[in-house]
């Protein structure tokens, strides 16, 4: 039996229309997600000088918008939903790991580890994308049904708003946790203390960079990560890097100096290093 033989085949939208609408829905969801993810921390944590790289943020927003558009287009490529959903989920997993690999290269991480991880988790990651691709497929078809009405009618508008709300909710996930904010405050307060009272005023773990900080500019920006491999010679700090309750915080001074510290979740600065 063909699709045209189904009882309500007149309610099934034409494939070209599905592809274009799916492209726009996916693009808008990708844009909203990345825009919120890129701005949520500076908006919420306004009392700290967080790192803000506008060019990188714009690049991520563009890439996510294009990826979302591609996913929305491909998932509606065929009349049968299952092939489009499966292929799009697989492509979503590939895109995720490609982004992870790019970020690892930019941060000086281990790309080989990401590649090995990709081989082991490509199928489970594809499964995680199934709800999103299924939702994209369903929403596109629903909005094109004649009985759904124009987009500004509540029947269609609630679907559109629901999709955008989902994208925004996922975009909020990168918001720094309470513990991460404590680590950032510890670094910020310690830098302020050393620049105000001198190199000898900071905690013991900060002594290795205190002289550098005291001579640096009075303006800086902070970056938090839980990737312990970004700390210099992390493999040699067995006591610190093996502790899951340790964060890495970077401070970038406008005068050019860069320092990084391992900070335990109890706000204790364990050890610091200057990056050359």
Secondary structure, 3 states (H helix, E strand, C coil): CCHHHCCCHHHCCCHHHHHHHHHHHHHHHHHHHHHHHHHHHHHHCCCCCECCCHHHHHHHHHHHHHHHHHHHHHHCCCCCHHHHHHHHHHHHHHHHHHHHHHHHHHCCCCHHHHHHHHHHHHHHHHHHHHHHHHHHHHHHHHHCCHHHCCCCCHHHHHHHHHHHHHHHHHHHHHCCCHHHHHHHHHHHHHHHHHHHHCHHHCCHHHHHHHHHHHHCCCCEEEEEECCHHHCCCHHHCHHHHCCCCEEEEEEEECCCCEEEEEEECCCCEEEEEEEC
